[in-house]
Amino acid sequence: MATAPSLTPADLPLGVDLTDPCTFADGIPHEVFARLRSEAPVVWHPERPDGPGKGAGFWSVTRHHDVVEVNRDAPAMSSARAGNMIFDTQGIQGSDESRMLVHMDPPQHTRFRLLVNRGFTPRMIGRLEDFMVEVSTRTLDRVVDRGEADLVEDIAAELPIQVIAQLMGVGEEDRPKVFDLSNRLIGFDDPELGGDGVLSAQKAGAEMYEIANRVGKHKRAALDAGEPPADIAGVLLQAEVDGERLTELEYDMFFLLLTVAGNETTRTAIAQGMLAFMNHPDQWDRLRNDRSLLPTAVDEILRYSTPIMNFRRTVMGDGEIGGQAVKDGEKVVIWYASANFDEDVFTDPLTFDVGRTPNEHVTFGGGGPHFCLGANLARLELRVMFDHLLDRLPLPELAGPVDRLHSNFNHGLKRMPVRWKA
């Protein structure tokens, strides 16, 4: 049996391995991405034989324009063919019948999206604002007089998980379990959270599926008994497109996607947003004194934090990206963490500016069929939470080291001890 070649740093773009979570140990490697955008914006990135993917490699795409182009061109850049993660894993994206929304291509994606859109109208999202205010108030009540907290666990984590649980009709008794499982799913690369990589994610997914199935059956029984839908979960189960409703499996898979993606990403944006303010205290004062800047501040937090740093697509038929020829079946990785700091699009991209406009960030995907379904929900959560933080806390300062998630996919923080004058 032939032995796979051993790769040296010289074999990798600029000598940096973007598949290695250690490359992101201190956050987004801005200098690396700046050089890639300038010198090799679409470049072949080999994979280490001992790496998580064990694949031949992928096209690394780092410029804003090219990332948007790949994200929008679903016919040429498939999400269904091999999933959306850098590494190759057989069957992780599921069969045609059991795929999550992010693992679908049109027309399957179009039908599913039309169904779940019924639960994410501005009117439905707006109904949650009072609940968000209540949770934010309760969260800060617990910590404001202490003068210290773990900003991730004590502040950033509470609102997203409570909102998602409320959305999907998860009872109080299941919410801690859903929180733990979503951490394990998103942190499969982190030894503390996952430990055994994809296997850990699959185990956590199976447990989440059980909760989804149980909650879904309860909701269906209530609807069948004539009860009006009490939450978005009920609306989703009642929604129809061309006489079709979500199947039980489709609902369960959407539950899994929403509880993971909607929870972890917003938590990351809150925590990373506060870290950005601590590093740019003038922007905290500016926003505190002018709340009309909240909408632009929220988008700047989303750009600067970039909770999901990359997604993968698979080439459908020979084509090109940014003038680079690509072949059918090849893997393409688009780096949102690079595109959001592209000097050709953003003036002084490393500057955190709560009044930045325009702000064409790609945190929600940059348009196209896979534009984030929960974009308006996330924006509302961030607006409510930061409005409360500005009212009730002085700008905290770090009280210890920031503990980052060991990942090249999620820009998450696990712990961030802070203190303030109570």
Buried (B, 14 or more C-beta within 10 A) or exposed (E): EEEEEEBEEEBBBBEBBBBBBEBBEEBBBEEBBBBBBEEBBBBBBBBBEEBBBEBEBBBBBBBBBBBBBBBBBBEBBBBBBBBBBBBBBEEBBBEEEBBBBBBBBBEBBBBBBBBBBBBBEEEBBEEBEEBBBEBBEEBBEEBBEEBBBBBBBBBBBBBBBBBBBBBBBBEEEBBEBBBBBBBBBBBBBBEEBBEEBBEBBBBBBEBBBEBBBBBBEEBBEBBEEEEEBEBBBBBBBBBEBEEEBBEBBBBBBBBBBBBBBBBBBBBBBBBBBBBBBBEBEEBBEBBBEEBEBBBBBBBBBBBBBBBBBBBBBBBBEEBEBBEBEBEEEBBBBBBBBBBBBBEEBBEEBEEBBBBBEEBBBBBBBBEBBBBBBBBBBBBBBBBBBBBBBBEEBEBBEBBEEBBBBBBBBBBBBBBBBBBBEE
